[in-house]
């Protein structure tokens, strides 16, 4: 009897040990499946360092200041004659516009769209590698494409007749007014309308000259109020997505800064296009966009932990006009809008974007010199963080110099050695 009792005890202990080992193995397997890096990219259209840096010095952008103090920052070399669709698509593909297919707002007489893509974008590479992806308000992502997560389109989303945004160029259809697929998966539309509301997909079109002249104060204030509404809606959307649909990789973009800069940049009287009546309505209109953007950044940062990689990028900067424009200039900016600042200078080095990186293993308090970092380098660097092989066609490189310690997953990834313009 004693022998049988001891045998049962031994068998019980053995079974418990096996059960424990199996549980540990299952737990480790689950951990390995959920141990992918977390990356968040915040895109700010036309972020102008000539405006941002004085605000930082005055302590008016505390969230961005904190990220810069604890990360790497500098100017971001962009493409030549930059605009949002082609620069953001270059960020996604690490290819020049003539190779990825999105060469501007209009391509061969049609509004640029994802059906024109000639190259595989980063979101597709990540999705097919098993990385979950979240995209919201990224320019030139309409109609949305299937991803391993969700995608909500941004600039160039086409609206129905009610929206008065049928061409999708620099207008602002609401989610309910979109003519086509603005959300993937489509089942997410009702959820967004219920939890976030019927938000504007993008920032508002700028008023035309016939609307402005003689009515400057009312037009400017009404338009800026709508910009504030759209930013509030986008902030609510970003907060909801980060709270309820967290992904391994997330990219969120805002474009109101760019719109305001085009015709309310605080220029001096000697600048081309200066209009005293327009300029005097609200000289803080453009700087205020960055003060507001910093609050949006604070919301995004509240969803991050010490293991999240964060990048803030802008497709280009924006500068006051330096010479007289030809009559046909800015036909894609509402035609008759009195544009006083622009970004589509033939030499993209005149209007560099901005770059900030922050996260595990990234150097602290480092400012990059010259234009060492390019819009071509974002996709290779993100892919390297996930340990994904970089397509040979990509023109950019992995930004090894921003890391004190390379990401674990990137150990076997070799980046290119030079950036392209």
N, C-alpha and C positions, 0 to 999 in steps of 0.2 A: 504493500500500500504506500509506503514511504517513497518507493522508487517511482510509482505512478504519479504521486503528488509532485515530486521534484521534476518529473518530465513535463507535467502540465505547466508548472511554474516557468520552466525554461522555455517551453513553447510560447507561453503568453508573453514573456519578455522579448523573445525573438520576433513575434508578430508585431508587438508594439514598436520595436526598433525599426522593423521594415516599414511600418506605417509612417513613422517619423521621418525616415530617410526619403520615402516617396513624397511626403508633404513638403520637405525641404526642396526636393528636386522640382516639384511643381511650382513652388514659390520662386525658385531661381529662374525657372523657365519664364514665368510671368514677368519677373523683374527684367530679364534680358529683353523681352518683347517691348517693354515700356521704358527702356533705358536710352532711347534715342535722344540726341541733343534737342534742346528747345531753342529755336531761333525766332526772333521778332524783328521785322523790318518796318520802320515807320518812314514813309515817303512824304516829303513836303515839296510840292511843286514850286519851282522858282525861288527856293530859299536863298535870300540875298545876304551874304556875310557882311556887306557894308552897312546894313541896317541891324543885323543880329548882334554883331560884336559890340557896338556901343551899348545896346540894351543889356548884354551880359555884364559889361563893365559897371553898369549902373545898378546891377542886382535885380533887374526886372524880368529875368528868365531863370528862376532858381532851379527848375527841374533840368533844363538843358545844361546849366552850369555844373550841376552835380554829376551828370553823365560825363561831361567833358573833363572835369577834374579827376574822374576815376576811370578814364578811358583814353582812347586815341582819337584825335580830331584833325581836320584840315580841309583844304579845298579838294574838290572832286572834278577831275578833268572830264569834260563831256564831249559829245560829237560836234561836228561843225554845223552851223546853222541849226542849233538845237531847238526842238519843241517837245512837248510832253509825250505824244504818242511814240515818236521814233526813239527818244532817249530812254523811256521806260522799257520799251521792247528790247533795246540794246542791253539794259540792265538784266533783263530776263534771259537773253540768249547769248550774251557776250559776243555779238556779231554786229558789224556796221549795218545801217539801215538798208543799203542796197542788197545785202545778203539775207537779212531776216524778213524783208518785205514791207515793213511799215515805215514808209519814207516821209510821212507827214500826216496832217489831219485828213487830207484828201489824197487818194491814190488812184490814178487812172480815172479820175472823174467821180470816184465813189468814196464815201466816208470810210476811213480805215477801219478794219475789223479783223477778228481772229481768223476768218476764213482766208485772209491774205498771208498768213504766216508761212514762211518758207523754211523755218527752222524750229527745232524742238525747244520750247521755253523751259526755264528752270522748274516751273511748277509741275510740268509733265514728267520731267526727269525724276524729281523727288517722289511724285505719286507712284511711278512705276517701280521705284526702289523700296516701296513700302513705308515711306514717310508720309504722315498725315499732313494735309495742306489746308490752310485757310487764307482766302484772298478777299479783300473788300476795297472797292473804289480805286483799283489800279487802272490807270489809263489804258485804253485799247484792249480791253478784255471782254468786249461785246461782239457777238453773242458769247456767253460763257461756255467754257469747255468742261468736260468731265474731269474731275480731280479726285484724289483719295481724301475727300473732306468736303469743303464747300468753296464756292466762288460767287461773289457778288460783283457785278460789273461796275465800271466807273466812267470816266470821261469818254465820250463818243458813243454812249448808249443812245439808241434811237427811240424817240417817243412817238406816240400816236398823234392824230390830228388835234385832239384836245390839248395836248401838251405844248403845241406850237414849237415842237422840237423834232420834227420828222427827219431832219438830216443828221441829228445827233451831234452837230458841231458846236461846241461851247454853249450848249443850252442845259437846262436842268429839268428833265422829266421826273415825275414822282414814280415810285415803284409801281403804282397802279396804272400808270400811263405809258409804260414801256411797250414798244411794239417789237416783241421778240423775247428771247431768253436772257433775262438779267440775273437769274439766280440758279445755281446748281447746288444740291438737287432741287428740282422744281417744287417738291413737297415742302421746302423750307419757306416758301413765299408766305403762306398763311401764318406760319409761326412768327415771321418777322413783322407782318402787318399787325398781329395781335400784341406782340411784346415790345416792339420798337415804334410802330406806327407807319404811316404812309410817307416815308422819308424821300427827300430829293436825292437822286442818284449822284448828282454832281453839283458843283457850284453854279451860280446864276450867270447868264449871259450879261455882258456889259451893255449899258444903254447906248443907243446910237446918238449921233450929234444932234439930230432933229428933236430928240427927247430932252436933251440937256440945255441947249442954248436958251437963256432967259429964264430958266427954271432950275438953275444949278443946285441950290441948297436943298430943295425938296427931293430932286432926283437922287442926289448923292446920299442923303440920309435914308431915304426909302430903300435904296439898293443895298446900302450897308446893313440895314436892319434885316434884309432877307439873307445876306451873307451870314449874319449872326445866327439866324434861324437854322440855316443849313449846317453850320458848324456844330450847333447844339445837337441837331439830329444825327450827324455823323459821330459825334462823341458818344451819344447814347447807343448807337449801333456798335461801335467798337467795344464799348464796355460790355454790352450784352454778349457779343460774340466771344470775347475773351473769358467771360464768366461762364457761359453755357456751352460753348463749342471750342474748348481749348484744343489746339493742334500742335504737332511737333514743329511745324513751320508756319508762321503767320506773317502776312504782308498787308499793311493798312496804309492808305494814301489819302492826303488832303490836297485840294487844288485852289482853295479860296485865296491863299496868299498871292498866287500868281495873277489871278484876275484883278485883285485890288491894285497890285503893283503896276499893271499895264497903264492904268489911267489916273491913279491917285498917288503915284510915287511922289514924295515930298521934294520936288525939284526946285532949283533956283531960277530966277527970272531969265537968266541967259541961256537956259537949256531950250533945245528945240521943242516946240509944241506947248510952251508955257502959256497957261490961261489963268490970269489972276483971280477971276471969279471962281473958277473950279478949284484952284489950288488953296484958296482961303476958306473953303467950306469946312474942311476937316484935315489939317496938316498931319494929324496923328493917325489917319486912317490906315496907312500901310504899316507903320510900326505896331499899331494895335493888333494887327493880324498875328504878329509874332508873340505878343504878350498873351493872346488868346491861344495860340498854338502851344505855348508852353504849358498851359493848363490841360490841354488834350494829352500832351506828353505825360503829364503827371498821372492821368487816368491810366494810360497804357503801362507806365512803370509800376503802378500799384498791383498789376497782375503778374509781375515778374519776381523771380527769386534769384539767389546768387548763382544758380546753375544755368540761367538763361543768357544766351547771346543776344545782344541788342545792337541793331544798326539803324542809324538815321541817315537817309540819303536824300539828296535833291537832284533832279534831272538836269538842272542848270540854275544859274542865278538870273538876275534881271537888272539892267542898267538903264539910266536915262538916255534918251536919244542924243547921239553925239553929232549928227549931221542930218540934213534935210532928207526926208523919206520920199521915194517915188510915189506917184498917185495911187498905184495899185497895191502899195504895201499894206499888210494886215487885213487883207480882204477876208481872212478867216477869223478875224476878231470883230464880228458884227458889222463888218463893212465900213461904216462911217464913224465908228467909235474913235474919239480923239486920243489915240494911244500916245503916251508921253514917255514910256519906258518899254524896252523890248529885250528879248533873249536870243532872237534868231540871227545874231551877227554871224557873218560867214566864218569868222575865226572863233570857234567855240571857246578858245582860251580867254576870250574877252569876258565871258560870262560863266565862269566855273560854278559848279554846284558845291554842295557841302557834304562832308562825310564825318560821321561819328560812330565809333565802335566801343562797346562796353560789355564786359562779361567775364566768365571764368578763363583765366590764362591770358587775358588781354592786358597789355601794358597800361599803366595808370599815368595820367597827366602828361601824355606825350602829344605834341603838336607836329604834324607832318609838314615837311618843307616843300615848297614849290607845288607842282601838280603830280605828285608821285602816284596817286591813286586815281583810277579811272572808272568810269561807268562800266567798262568791260570787265573789271575785276570782281564785281560783286557776286555774280553767279559762280565762278570758279571757287571763290573763297567759301561760299555757303555750301557748295557740294563737297568741298574738302572737309568741312566740319562734320558732315555725315559719313565721310569715308567713301564717297561715291566717285567713281572714275570720271575724270573730266573729259568730255568729248574733245577729240583732237581739233575739231573745227573752231572751237572757241578761241577768241583772240586775246582774252585777258589772262590774268595770272592769279595765283593764290597769294594773298597778302600775308606772307609769313612774318614780315617785319612788325606786324601789329601785335604779335603774340610773344609773351614771355615763355609760355609753355603751350606747345601745339595741342589742339584737341586730341583726345585719345583716339577717336575714330579716324582722325586724319593721318595717322602714323604712316600708312602705306600709300598716301596720295602725293604725287609729285606735281607741283605747280609749274607754270611757265615762268620765265624769268623777266619778261618785259611786257609793259602795258601798251595797248594800241590806242590811237586817237581816232 
